Amino acid sequence: MRVVVAAALAACVGVGAFLAGRAGVAGEAAPPLQQRSTPGVIAAIRDVARLETTEFHIEKVVEVTDAQSRLWGLVAARDALLLVAVGDVVAGIDLAAVRDDDVRVDGAARTVSVRLPAPQIVSSRLDPRATHVYSRSTDVLATRNEALEGDARRLAEEQMRAAAVDAGILDRARVGAERTLRALLRSFGYADVAVDWADRG
């Protein structure tokens, strides 16, 4: 009997506390909501950081020669190498360079204007499996230059970057960046997206 009475008292106390708590919550005024807007568009653009939009696959043949002089200048000797270079050059936009004042947003009209930095070559790399030395010739009196292949690879990468620029990779990167960024901002609900470029005034 004592157990039954104790359980009943505990149940009454629990129900009373619950009802008192409900009454207290209902009587209190809800605190006012605090709002703070953040530059979501700018953050989203910067999160993309480096936007790679165009890639060129290039193959080149590079010849490098180390001309040497022997016997007090009486004999010319050489160490020559022919390299078949295969690689990729990538162009895009460094979106980390976008500043706060480069982005203008009209929330009511759902429009946004973005000013982008000029497109640039963001990376270039040789394919180690496809790039190889086609021929190597060292004259009898010449000293074999062990750094010659490394020099040829660096020269090949420089020439690949220059060839990509001459072939219009930066213009294609500009078009691709505009298309990608417009799609990104429209996915946020902006109906009108304007893009201009820092190198075009």
N, C-alpha and C positions, 0 to 999 in steps of 0.2 A: 504494500500500500504506500509506504514511504517513497518507494522508487517511482510509482505512478504519479504521486503528488509533485515530486521534484521535477519530473519530466514535464508535467503540465505547467509548472511555474516557469521553467526555462523557455518553453514554447511561447508563453504569454509575454515574457520579457523580450524575446527576439522579435515577435510581431510588433510590439510597441515601439522598439527601436527603429524598425524598418519604416513604420508609418510616420514616426517623428522626423526621420531623415527625409522622407518624401515631401513632407510638409515644409521642411526648411528649404529644400531645393526649389520647390514651387514658389515660395515666397520671395526668394532672392531675385534681384534684377540681374539679367544676363549682362556680362561685361561687353562694352562696345567692341566691334570687330576692328582690328588694326590691319590696314592694307599698306603694302609697299611694293611698288612696281620695280622690276629689274630689267635691264637692257637685254631681253631674251634674244632678240635678233642678232645683236652683236656677239653675244655669248655663243650662239649657234654657229655663226660664221667662224669665230675664232676656234671653236672646237674642231672644225674641219681642218684648220691649221694650213697644211700644204695641200692645195688642190691640184693633183696631177691630171691633166686633161688630154695630152697628146704624147704618143710614143712613136719614134721612128726607129726602124730596124735597118742598120747600115752595115755594109761589108766594104772593106778597103784593103788594098795592098800597099804596104809601106816598106820602103827601102831606106836603110840607114847605113852609113859608111863611116868608119873611123880611119881617117887618113893619117898615116904615120910616115915619118922620115927616118931613114937609116943610113949608116955610113957617112955621117956628117953632111947629110943632105944630098948625097949623090944618088940615093935610091929611094923611090917612093913605094911604100907598102901600104896595104889596106886590109882592114877587117870589115867585111860587109855581111849584112843580114837582110833577108827578104821575109817580111811578116805578113801573113794573111790574117786580118783583123775583122772580127764579127762582133757586133754589139748593139746596144740600144741607147738612145738618147731620149730623155723624158723632159717635157716642158709643162709648166703650169703656173699657178699663182700662189704667192706666199700670203695667205689670209691672216696670218699673225700680225702683219703690218697694217691691217685695217684699224684706223683710230675711231674713237667715239664720234667725232664730228664728220667722219666719212659716211655715216649711216644716218639718214633722216626718215623718221617714221611718222605717218599721220594715221593714228588709230581709228579715227572716226571715218575717214575716207578709205581706210584699208589700203593705203599706198605706202611704198617704201622706195627710197633711193639710196643706192650704194655706189661709192667711189672706190675702185679697185686699183691696187698697185700694178705696174706694168708686168706682163708675163715674162718669164725667164726660164732658162735651162735649170731644172732642179736636180737632175742627176744624169750621169752617163756611166756606162759600165761595159766592159768587154765580156763576152761569153768565154769562160775559160775552157770549155770543151771544144768550141769551134775555132777559137783563135790559136794559131800555131805558126811555127817557123817553117817556111816553105824551103828556104835554102840558106846556107851559111858558108861563106868562103873566107879563108884567112891565108894571106900570102905567106910564103916561106919565111920571109924576114919580118913579118908582122907579129905583133903580140896580140893574142886573143883577148878582146875586151869583154870581160864577164858581165859588165853592166849594159852591154849593147842591146840585149833583148828587152830589158826593162825600159831603156830609153825609147826603143821602138814602140812599145806598148803605150807609154805616156804620149808619144807623138801621135799615135793612131787615135787615141781617145780625144786629143785636142782637135785633130782634123775631123773626126766624126761630129763633134759639137759644132764646129764651124760649118760643116756641110749641112747639118740639120737646120741651122739658122738660115743659110743661103736657100734652102729648099722650102722655107716658109713655116717652120715648126712653131714659131712664136705667134704668127697670125692664126694658125689653127688652134693653138692653145687659148688664145683670146676668145675665139668663137665658142670653143667648148666650155670655157669657164662661164661665159654669159649664159649659155644654155643650162648648165648644171645649177648655177646660182638662182636663176629665175625659177626653175622647178622646185628648188629647196624652199625659197621664200613663199612661193604660191602654196606649197603644202602647209604653211603656217596660216593660210587664210588671206593673204594679201592679194587683192585682185589686180593691182597695177604695180609692176616692179620696173624701176628704171636703173640702168647700169651705165656708169661712165668710168673713164680711166684717167689715172694720174698723169700718164705720159701723153695725154691728148688734150691737155688744158682743161 
